[in-house]
């Protein structure tokens, strides 16, 4: 019994180290299935992914690398893009209504729809 307690403490310590990876990252393959509403893709590397017209509404995309991804015409309403890397991502005509974009870097929202005023730069 003593050993089981030690093992669970070790497990909890390992689990709390490093970045969080969402539960849906392992199976999500945008080449096979782009739509992923309500998915937890936190921490995923989707750099350069072709996600044109994908439905990612209400998805958890926190800390996700979307550098150079094609998100044009995508539905990103109410998605969580907190601290996402959007450098060079194509957001033309993407719907970002209600999306949380705090800490997102490199985004060009000039041709995206419904971006909250607080995320628009002068």
Secondary structure, 3 states (H helix, E strand, C coil): CHHHHHHHHHHHHHHCCCCCCCCCCCCCCCCCCCCCCCCECCCCECCCCECCCCECCCCECCCCECCCCECCCCECCCCECCCCECCCCECCCCECCCCECCCCECCCCCCCECCCHHHCCC
